[in-house]
Every structure is written in C-alpha cells, then in structure tokens.
Amino acid sequence: MTIEFNERLQKLPPYLFIEIDRKKRKLQESGVDVIDFGIGDPDTPTPDFVISAMQEAVARPEYHRYPLGRGKSFFRQACALWFKKRFGVILNPDKEIVALIGSKEGIGHLPFAFLNQNEVTLAPEPGYPVYANATILAGGDPFFLPLKEINGFLPDLSAIPAPVLKKARLLFLNYPNNPTGAAAPDSFWKEAISFCDKYGIILASDAAYSEVYYGKKSKSIFQFPGGKEVGIEFHSLSKTFNMTGWRVGFACGHEKVLSGLATVKENLDSGVFEAIQAAGSAALAAPEGFTEGLRRMYRRRMETLVSGLNKLGISCCVPAGTFYLWVKTPEGENSTQFSTRLLEKFGIITTPGCGFGPSGDGYVRFSITLDESRIKEALSRLSKT
Ligand SMILES: Cc1ncc(COP(=O)(O)O)c(C=O)c1O
C-alpha cells in the first residue's frame, strides 16, 4: 500500500530545528565540543517555588483527571491578576482567558477557528514558522509581510495588496520579536489596531517574549484603545519562568475570538494538566524579582556577545528584547554559508536567518540560552580565524 501525506502536509517546509539538531548530533558523535546558539530554550532551571507548588499539586488526586474546559478558575484568575499587575489591564477570567498547552498550541489552533479554505493569514517574515505552517494545515494561505531592518523590523501594512486584504482573516505580530529582537513602538501598535479594525482582521499578538526586554517594558495590545475589540494575545510561561518543557501558557482578549479557539481545543485536546496549572499559578504570582534577575542575566550575556562580535568586525542588530541576537553575515556570504562555516570551522551552532523567511537572508540568529563562559569560549574560537 502506498501512503501519501495530504497536500497540506506536503506543502510544509521541514521544521527548522530538526535539521539543525541532526547536524549537531553528527558533530558531537565525531567528538566536537559543540557550542549551541541554536534553539531558544532557557538553560537555567525552573525556579524552586514553582517546583514546590508542582510537588504539592501532583500529589492531589483531584488534579489527576481530564482537565477539560478553558482551564481551572484559579489558573485563569492568576493570569488575570498577573495581567493587571504587569499591564494595568483588567481581563474577565471567565470570558477573556483560555489556558493553553504552551502558547504554540494556541497559535497553531487559531487558524482552524477562523480561516475558510484559501483565506489568508498575514504573517511576518522572518518569523516564528508556526503562523504560516498552521495556516497551511488549516487549508488557508499565508501572505508574508517582510520585516526589514530599514523599517525597524516592522511590517509595512500599507503595502498589502487590496485583493489580499479582502481574503485576510488573521494578522500575526510578535514583539519583542523572534528572530530580530526588535520592539514595536506605541505608534505601530495603534496603527495595527486601526488597520485590523478597518479591514475586519483579527490581530493575533504573540507576546511570548513580553518579559524579556532590555530597555522599555514591552506592552500588551490591550493597553491601547480598541485592542480588545480586534485582538487576541498569546502569553507563555516558557521563557518568563524557564518552563519550556512544562507546556503552559494562555490566550486572552476578544471574547468571541477566544470562544472560537476554545471550541477547536475542546475537539482536539483535553487541556493543561491541572497540577501544571497550579504550578503555573504559583509562577504568575511570583514577585517581580525573579524575572528581573533573568533579564539581568540575559542582558549581561547579550553585552558580552555583542561587544565580542563587534570587536571581531561582525555587526549585530542590538536587541530591545528576547534572548536572540540578529547578526549580519560578513560581505559575500549568505546566511546558510555563514552558519555552515561557523558550524564546520568553529563548532558553533547558529540558525541561518533564511530559515525564518527570505528576508532573513543576510543574517544568522544567535540564541543566548547558554552560560556566559560558553559565549566567551565561542568568541575566543572566532578570534583564532
Ligand atoms: C515567537 C514565539 N512564539 C511562541 C513560542 C512558543 O512558546 P511556548 O509554546 O513554549 O509557549 C515561541 C517558542 O520558541 C516563540 O519563539
């Protein structure tokens, strides 16, 4: 029997990090001490107060059953309290918050609720691949919005052709931005909200890195007038509390948008393990000091890497947030060539920018989720060219 994947699955590019991981393993097997600036996965552990909350919660039989629904009321209340404290925005925990099995899950399910066949998602490129790939899996078409350095890595919404606008249902935006590290100014958020309102497009703001900022605090779209009328925002506990493996986050915002997402989820998953929701609630109630400590650590690492690369004549886009550094390739090399040279000559893994979209060519992404001593070791290897 021949088994064929459906056309939608066949349209997907290979998942970026699987290929990089394969190369890493091969090098490690041949004895190379690989320094991994590849995937963005925090290297420091989940804090003790979250582990303790989990240990206590996991022993409670009432948390062992199907979670179902939009998440435990205590978890949604913890999200609402965190939101109020952090952004000064009031959310209704019953109608305006849904627990997610990591924000990726919610981002991936959203197009299934709002796209009909061949309708369009506006997706930034370079960008997190899930916006476009989930769109394809849902039978829609991504339309890519280039993020150019000259525009501060913001998309030019006025350049979207009218026939595309007619079919567009979703606009994904992500600031602080993976992979460029850019932030969005207030003027852009206001523009995006009125653009979505004008064309009847849902604004899906991916705020996975909202707590990893270096200068000004990042904002929620709900801090701007009209944000809640057009938008949904995805929040993640992964990067904020070193909890990538736990799979917990939440979506919030427009009531109808959330109910569409919740309906898709009811049919495809059974929610977040309730003990994890208890641990997540403890994380969200943590004093600001924990995330401030994380930001200090990433800032130190970032400064070491940026100044070291600059000394070697390699220029970088200094990030406003995230733990990614968007590094320009040297003259005459494209992003795959530079990334391959870093890997084969120096045992340094980076992600070629073109993997995030064609406008990412000319850059490679360094993730600083590794100890400062390893960053220094990488710089020392690079200085011995
Ligand atoms: C831009 C962006 N959004 C969302 C996610 C998903 O995070 P999680 O599913 O762990 O909440 C990631 C993970 O790397 C990301 O980079």
The ligand as an SDF file (V2000), in Angstrom:
LIG
                    3D

 16 16  0  0  0  0  0  0  0  0999 V2000
    7.8110   33.8000   18.8410 C   0  0  0  0  0  0  0  0  0  0  0  0
    7.4090   32.5940   19.6180 C   0  0  0  0  0  0  0  0  0  0  0  0
    6.1270   32.4070   19.9160 N   0  0  0  0  0  0  0  0  0  0  0  0
    5.6980   31.3400   20.5990 C   0  0  0  0  0  0  0  0  0  0  0  0
    6.5830   30.3720   21.0170 C   0  0  0  0  0  0  0  0  0  0  0  0
    6.0440   29.1610   21.7220 C   0  0  0  0  0  0  0  0  0  0  0  0
    6.3320   29.1230   23.0620 O   0  0  0  0  0  0  0  0  0  0  0  0
    5.6040   28.1020   24.0410 P   0  0  0  0  0  0  0  0  0  0  0  0
    4.7700   27.1810   23.2260 O   0  0  0  0  0  0  0  0  0  0  0  0
    6.6920   27.3880   24.7330 O   0  0  0  0  0  0  0  0  0  0  0  0
    4.7560   28.9460   24.9400 O   0  0  0  0  0  0  0  0  0  0  0  0
    7.9440   30.5150   20.7290 C   0  0  0  0  0  0  0  0  0  0  0  0
    8.8980   29.4670   21.1400 C   0  0  0  0  0  0  0  0  0  0  0  0
   10.0350   29.4530   20.8230 O   0  0  0  0  0  0  0  0  0  0  0  0
    8.3610   31.6460   20.0080 C   0  0  0  0  0  0  0  0  0  0  0  0
    9.6520   31.8430   19.7030 O   0  0  0  0  0  0  0  0  0  0  0  0
  1  2  1  0
  2  3  1  0
  2 15  2  0
  3  4  2  0
  4  5  1  0
  5  6  1  0
  5 12  2  0
  6  7  1  0
  7  8  1  0
  8  9  2  0
  8 10  1  0
  8 11  1  0
 12 13  1  0
 12 15  1  0
 13 14  2  0
 15 16  1  0
M  END
$$$$
